[in-house]
Amino acid sequence: MADTSTPFIAVVPARFGSSRLPGKPLLDIAGEPMVAHVWRRASQSQASRVVIATDDERVREAMLPYGADVIMTRDDHPSGTDRLAEVAETLGLSDETLVVNVQGDEPLIPPMLIDQVALRLADDPDAAMATLAEPITDVDTLFNPNVVKVVRSLQGRALYFSRAPIPWDREHFKHPPNLLNTDAWLRHIGIYAYRASFLAAYQDLPTSTLEQLEQLEQLRALQHGYAIQVALASAVNPAGVDTEEDLARVRALLAVEGGQL
């Protein structure tokens, strides 16, 4: 991955509370807390600085032995984007600084994807955000409401995100469609790059109707007219940890590799 023309920082939001997996950032994977794996992968990217943003002192204490840069944030943020906005304000970032949100439950994320999403935003000065996607190759994934789909323009900008199977193939969805050899159907990968100026503005944007219906925070930006660049991921991004089954899978993968992948 080529160097980005604009330096960027990576922020790992690590909210302690989780309805499915309480204390998620500190769950043990191969002898280390999950957030440590994410931090290490973010540190392998080209980010000029990697910050862990947490609302719980236990996360800070767990990461201090690693020499991690930890910023304490409020515990009432409705989304990860709002937490990043507080970090940008605390650090006094300039408007054009690029900030990449590396989700704290992605212990297997390839560092090159962190670089890629920053580069995508740097390459489009009129976009407020950038994110990644990958082709959907099976029908079960396409129709799974837990998998977020995205449709983009010929210029690579997001047209819409949905939990529904978009675009809808009117003529062929009565039978299983052929999803191979096309990027018409894309699974959204939840890594984002933002301009710091957008993060400041996002906090004041009213919650949008589309955001509420789909429960997707990126739709707030889209409905308010902000451009979002979407690149096809340059590497496979293993699924994150949302459930006990996900946790067992990641533990098994890292156990085989001696704690590293």
DRENDO-1510 file (C-alpha; in Angstrom, 1 decimal, always signed):
<recs>
REC; n; res; u; v; w
REC; 1; MET; +0.0; +0.0; +0.0 .
REC; 2; ALA; +1.4; +3.4; -1.0 .
REC; 3; ASP; +1.9; +6.1; +1.6 .
REC; 4; THR; -1.1; +8.3; +2.1 .
REC; 5; SER; -0.6; +11.9; +1.0 .
REC; 6; THR; -2.0; +13.1; +4.2 .
REC; 7; PRO; -0.9; +11.7; +7.6 .
REC; 8; PHE; -3.6; +10.0; +9.6 .
REC; 9; ILE; -4.2; +8.8; +13.2 .
REC; 10; ALA; -5.9; +5.6; +14.1 .
REC; 11; VAL; -8.4; +5.5; +17.0 .
REC; 12; VAL; -9.6; +2.2; +18.6 .
REC; 13; PRO; -12.9; +2.8; +20.4 .
REC; 14; ALA; -13.0; +0.3; +23.3 .
REC; 15; ARG; -16.4; +0.6; +25.1 .
REC; 16; PHE; -16.5; -1.7; +28.1 .
REC; 17; GLY; -20.2; -2.3; +28.1 .
REC; 18; SER; -21.7; -4.8; +25.6 .
REC; 19; SER; -25.1; -6.4; +25.7 .
REC; 20; ARG; -23.8; -9.6; +24.1 .
REC; 21; LEU; -20.3; -9.8; +25.5 .
REC; 22; PRO; -19.8; -7.7; +28.7 .
REC; 23; GLY; -16.3; -6.4; +29.1 .
REC; 24; LYS; -15.6; -7.2; +25.5 .
REC; 25; PRO; -12.3; -5.2; +25.1 .
REC; 26; LEU; -10.7; -7.3; +27.9 .
REC; 27; LEU; -11.8; -10.7; +26.8 .
REC; 28; ASP; -8.8; -13.0; +26.7 .
REC; 29; ILE; -7.5; -14.1; +23.3 .
REC; 30; ALA; -4.3; -16.1; +23.2 .
REC; 31; GLY; -3.3; -14.7; +26.6 .
REC; 32; GLU; -3.9; -11.1; +25.9 .
REC; 33; PRO; -7.0; -8.8; +26.0 .
REC; 34; MET; -8.8; -8.4; +22.7 .
REC; 35; VAL; -8.1; -4.7; +22.5 .
REC; 36; ALA; -4.4; -5.4; +22.7 .
REC; 37; HIS; -4.6; -7.4; +19.5 .
REC; 38; VAL; -6.5; -4.6; +17.7 .
REC; 39; TRP; -4.0; -2.0; +19.0 .
REC; 40; ARG; -1.1; -4.1; +17.8 .
REC; 41; ARG; -2.6; -4.4; +14.3 .
REC; 42; ALA; -3.4; -0.7; +14.2 .
REC; 43; SER; +0.2; +0.0; +15.2 .
REC; 44; GLN; +1.4; -2.0; +12.2 .
REC; 45; SER; -0.4; +0.4; +9.9 .
REC; 46; GLN; +1.1; +3.7; +8.6 .
REC; 47; ALA; -0.8; +5.7; +11.2 .
REC; 48; SER; +1.3; +8.4; +12.7 .
REC; 49; ARG; -0.4; +7.8; +16.0 .
REC; 50; VAL; -2.6; +5.1; +17.5 .
REC; 51; VAL; -5.0; +6.0; +20.3 .
REC; 52; ILE; -7.3; +3.8; +22.4 .
REC; 53; ALA; -10.5; +5.6; +23.3 .
REC; 54; THR; -12.2; +4.0; +26.3 .
REC; 55; ASP; -14.8; +4.8; +28.9 .
REC; 56; ASP; -13.5; +2.4; +31.5 .
REC; 57; GLU; -10.4; +2.7; +33.7 .
REC; 58; ARG; -9.9; -1.1; +33.5 .
REC; 59; VAL; -9.2; -0.9; +29.8 .
REC; 60; ARG; -6.6; +1.9; +30.4 .
REC; 61; GLU; -4.9; -0.1; +33.2 .
REC; 62; ALA; -4.8; -3.2; +31.0 .
REC; 63; MET; -3.1; -1.3; +28.1 .
REC; 64; LEU; -0.6; +0.8; +30.0 .
REC; 65; PRO; +1.9; -2.1; +30.2 .
REC; 66; TYR; +1.9; -2.2; +26.4 .
REC; 67; GLY; +2.8; +1.5; +26.2 .
REC; 68; ALA; -0.5; +2.3; +24.5 .
REC; 69; ASP; -1.7; +5.8; +24.1 .
REC; 70; VAL; -5.1; +5.8; +26.0 .
REC; 71; ILE; -7.6; +8.6; +26.1 .
REC; 72; MET; -10.5; +8.4; +28.6 .
REC; 73; THR; -13.9; +9.4; +27.0 .
REC; 74; ARG; -17.4; +9.9; +28.3 .
REC; 75; ASP; -19.6; +6.8; +28.8 .
REC; 76; ASP; -22.7; +8.2; +27.3 .
REC; 77; HIS; -21.8; +8.3; +23.6 .
REC; 78; PRO; -24.5; +6.9; +21.4 .
REC; 79; SER; -22.1; +5.7; +18.7 .
REC; 80; GLY; -18.4; +5.1; +18.0 .
REC; 81; THR; -18.4; +8.1; +15.7 .
REC; 82; ASP; -19.4; +10.4; +18.6 .
REC; 83; ARG; -16.6; +8.9; +20.7 .
REC; 84; LEU; -14.1; +9.7; +17.9 .
REC; 85; ALA; -15.4; +13.2; +17.8 .
REC; 86; GLU; -14.6; +13.7; +21.5 .
REC; 87; VAL; -11.1; +12.3; +20.8 .
REC; 88; ALA; -10.5; +14.7; +17.9 .
REC; 89; GLU; -11.6; +17.6; +20.1 .
REC; 90; THR; -9.4; +16.5; +23.0 .
REC; 91; LEU; -6.4; +16.2; +20.7 .
REC; 92; GLY; -7.1; +19.5; +19.1 .
REC; 93; LEU; -6.9; +18.0; +15.6 .
REC; 94; SER; -6.9; +20.3; +12.6 .
REC; 95; ASP; -9.9; +20.2; +10.3 .
REC; 96; GLU; -8.1; +18.3; +7.6 .
REC; 97; THR; -6.6; +15.6; +9.8 .
REC; 98; LEU; -7.7; +12.1; +8.8 .
REC; 99; VAL; -8.9; +9.8; +11.6 .
REC; 100; VAL; -9.4; +6.1; +11.0 .
REC; 101; ASN; -11.9; +4.3; +13.3 .
REC; 102; VAL; -10.5; +0.8; +13.9 .
REC; 103; GLN; -13.3; -1.0; +15.7 .
REC; 104; GLY; -12.2; -2.6; +19.0 .
REC; 105; ASP; -13.7; -6.0; +18.3 .
REC; 106; GLU; -11.6; -6.6; +15.1 .
REC; 107; PRO; -8.6; -8.5; +16.5 .
REC; 108; LEU; -7.8; -9.9; +13.1 .
REC; 109; ILE; -8.0; -6.8; +10.9 .
REC; 110; PRO; -5.2; -6.6; +8.3 .
REC; 111; PRO; -3.2; -3.4; +8.8 .
REC; 112; MET; -3.3; -2.8; +5.1 .
REC; 113; LEU; -7.0; -2.1; +5.2 .
REC; 114; ILE; -6.4; +0.7; +7.8 .
REC; 115; ASP; -4.0; +2.3; +5.3 .
REC; 116; GLN; -6.3; +1.7; +2.4 .
REC; 117; VAL; -9.3; +3.5; +3.9 .
REC; 118; ALA; -7.2; +6.5; +4.8 .
REC; 119; LEU; -5.8; +6.6; +1.3 .
REC; 120; ARG; -9.3; +6.5; -0.2 .
REC; 121; LEU; -10.4; +9.5; +1.8 .
REC; 122; ALA; -7.1; +11.4; +1.1 .
REC; 123; ASP; -7.8; +10.8; -2.6 .
REC; 124; ASP; -11.2; +12.5; -2.5 .
REC; 125; PRO; -11.0; +15.9; -0.9 .
REC; 126; ASP; -14.7; +16.5; -1.3 .
REC; 127; ALA; -15.7; +13.4; +0.7 .
REC; 128; ALA; -16.3; +13.5; +4.5 .
REC; 129; MET; -15.8; +9.8; +5.1 .
REC; 130; ALA; -14.4; +6.7; +3.5 .
REC; 131; THR; -15.1; +3.0; +4.2 .
REC; 132; LEU; -14.6; -0.4; +2.6 .
REC; 133; ALA; -16.7; -3.2; +1.1 .
REC; 134; GLU; -16.2; -6.7; -0.4 .
REC; 135; PRO; -18.3; -8.7; -2.9 .
REC; 136; ILE; -21.0; -10.9; -1.6 .
REC; 137; THR; -20.7; -14.4; -3.1 .
REC; 138; ASP; -23.5; -16.4; -1.4 .
REC; 139; VAL; -27.3; -15.9; -1.1 .
REC; 140; ASP; -27.4; -16.6; +2.6 .
REC; 141; THR; -25.2; -13.6; +3.3 .
REC; 142; LEU; -27.1; -11.4; +0.8 .
REC; 143; PHE; -30.4; -12.0; +2.7 .
REC; 144; ASN; -28.9; -11.9; +6.2 .
REC; 145; PRO; -30.2; -8.7; +7.9 .
REC; 146; ASN; -27.1; -8.7; +10.2 .
REC; 147; VAL; -24.9; -8.2; +7.1 .
REC; 148; VAL; -24.9; -4.6; +6.0 .
REC; 149; LYS; -25.0; -4.1; +2.2 .
REC; 150; VAL; -23.9; -1.0; +0.3 .
REC; 151; VAL; -24.6; +0.3; -3.2 .
REC; 152; ARG; -22.1; +2.8; -4.7 .
REC; 153; SER; -21.9; +5.1; -7.7 .
REC; 154; LEU; -19.6; +4.7; -10.7 .
REC; 155; GLN; -17.4; +7.3; -8.8 .
REC; 156; GLY; -17.2; +4.9; -5.8 .
REC; 157; ARG; -19.4; +7.0; -3.6 .
REC; 158; ALA; -22.0; +5.4; -1.4 .
REC; 159; LEU; -25.6; +5.6; -2.6 .
REC; 160; TYR; -27.2; +3.7; +0.2 .
REC; 161; PHE; -26.5; +1.3; +3.1 .
REC; 162; SER; -29.1; -1.3; +4.1 .
REC; 163; ARG; -29.7; -4.5; +5.9 .
REC; 164; ALA; -31.9; -5.5; +3.0 .
REC; 165; PRO; -30.6; -7.3; -0.1 .
REC; 166; ILE; -29.8; -4.3; -2.3 .
REC; 167; PRO; -29.8; -3.9; -5.2 .
REC; 168; TRP; -33.0; -6.0; -5.8 .
REC; 169; ASP; -32.7; -8.1; -8.9 .
REC; 170; ARG; -36.4; -7.9; -10.0 .
REC; 171; GLU; -36.2; -10.5; -12.7 .
REC; 172; HIS; -34.0; -13.1; -11.0 .
REC; 173; PHE; -34.6; -13.0; -7.2 .
REC; 174; LYS; -37.5; -15.4; -7.7 .
REC; 175; HIS; -34.7; -18.0; -8.2 .
REC; 176; PRO; -31.3; -18.0; -6.5 .
REC; 177; PRO; -29.3; -15.3; -8.2 .
REC; 178; ASN; -25.7; -15.8; -9.5 .
REC; 179; LEU; -23.6; -13.6; -7.4 .
REC; 180; LEU; -20.2; -14.6; -8.8 .
REC; 181; ASN; -18.0; -12.4; -11.0 .
REC; 182; THR; -19.8; -9.2; -10.1 .
REC; 183; ASP; -19.5; -6.5; -7.5 .
REC; 184; ALA; -23.1; -5.4; -7.8 .
REC; 185; TRP; -23.7; -6.9; -4.3 .
REC; 186; LEU; -21.3; -5.6; -1.7 .
REC; 187; ARG; -21.0; -6.4; +2.0 .
REC; 188; HIS; -20.0; -3.3; +4.0 .
REC; 189; ILE; -16.9; -3.6; +6.2 .
REC; 190; GLY; -17.2; -1.4; +9.2 .
REC; 191; ILE; -14.0; +0.5; +9.1 .
REC; 192; TYR; -14.2; +4.3; +8.6 .
REC; 193; ALA; -11.9; +7.2; +7.8 .
REC; 194; TYR; -13.1; +10.7; +8.7 .
REC; 195; ARG; -12.0; +14.2; +8.3 .
REC; 196; ALA; -11.7; +15.8; +11.7 .
REC; 197; SER; -13.9; +18.7; +10.5 .
REC; 198; PHE; -16.7; +16.2; +9.8 .
REC; 199; LEU; -16.4; +14.6; +13.2 .
REC; 200; ALA; -17.0; +18.0; +14.8 .
REC; 201; ALA; -20.0; +18.6; +12.6 .
REC; 202; TYR; -21.4; +15.1; +13.1 .
REC; 203; GLN; -22.1; +15.7; +16.8 .
REC; 204; ASP; -24.6; +18.4; +15.9 .
REC; 205; LEU; -26.4; +16.5; +13.1 .
REC; 206; PRO; -30.0; +15.5; +14.1 .
REC; 207; THR; -30.6; +11.8; +14.1 .
REC; 208; SER; -32.0; +10.9; +10.7 .
REC; 209; THR; -35.1; +8.8; +9.9 .
REC; 210; LEU; -33.1; +6.4; +7.7 .
REC; 211; GLU; -30.5; +5.9; +10.5 .
REC; 212; GLN; -33.3; +5.1; +13.0 .
REC; 213; LEU; -35.0; +2.6; +10.6 .
REC; 214; GLU; -31.9; +0.7; +9.6 .
REC; 215; GLN; -30.0; +1.3; +12.9 .
REC; 216; LEU; -26.9; +2.3; +10.8 .
REC; 217; GLU; -25.2; +5.4; +12.0 .
REC; 218; GLN; -23.5; +6.1; +8.6 .
REC; 219; LEU; -26.9; +6.8; +7.2 .
REC; 220; ARG; -27.0; +10.0; +9.3 .
REC; 221; ALA; -24.1; +11.4; +7.3 .
REC; 222; LEU; -25.5; +10.2; +4.0 .
REC; 223; GLN; -29.0; +11.6; +4.6 .
REC; 224; HIS; -27.6; +14.9; +5.5 .
REC; 225; GLY; -25.7; +15.1; +2.2 .
REC; 226; TYR; -22.2; +14.1; +3.2 .
REC; 227; ALA; -20.2; +12.1; +0.6 .
REC; 228; ILE; -18.9; +8.7; +1.6 .
REC; 229; GLN; -16.2; +7.0; -0.5 .
REC; 230; VAL; -16.4; +3.2; -0.7 .
REC; 231; ALA; -13.4; +1.1; -1.8 .
REC; 232; LEU; -13.2; -2.6; -2.5 .
REC; 233; ALA; -11.1; -4.1; +0.3 .
REC; 234; SER; -7.6; -5.0; -0.9 .
REC; 235; ALA; -7.4; -7.9; +1.6 .
REC; 236; VAL; -9.9; -10.3; +3.2 .
REC; 237; ASN; -11.2; -9.0; +6.5 .
REC; 238; PRO; -12.0; -11.8; +8.9 .
REC; 239; ALA; -15.3; -11.2; +10.8 .
REC; 240; GLY; -15.1; -9.4; +14.1 .
REC; 241; VAL; -16.2; -10.6; +17.5 .
REC; 242; ASP; -19.9; -10.0; +18.2 .
REC; 243; THR; -20.9; -13.3; +19.8 .
REC; 244; GLU; -19.5; -16.2; +21.9 .
REC; 245; GLU; -19.2; -18.2; +18.7 .
REC; 246; ASP; -17.1; -15.5; +17.1 .
REC; 247; LEU; -14.9; -15.3; +20.2 .
REC; 248; ALA; -14.3; -19.1; +20.1 .
REC; 249; ARG; -13.4; -18.9; +16.3 .
REC; 250; VAL; -10.9; -16.2; +16.8 .
REC; 251; ARG; -9.4; -17.9; +19.8 .
REC; 252; ALA; -8.9; -21.1; +17.8 .
REC; 253; LEU; -7.3; -19.2; +14.9 .
REC; 254; LEU; -4.9; -17.4; +17.1 .
REC; 255; ALA; -4.1; -20.5; +19.1 .
REC; 256; VAL; -3.0; -22.2; +15.9 .
REC; 257; GLU; -0.8; -19.3; +15.0 .
REC; 258; GLY; +0.7; -18.9; +18.4 .
REC; 259; GLY; -1.1; -15.7; +19.2 .
REC; 260; GLN; -0.4; -13.9; +15.8 .
REC; 261; LEU; -1.9; -14.0; +12.4 .
</recs>
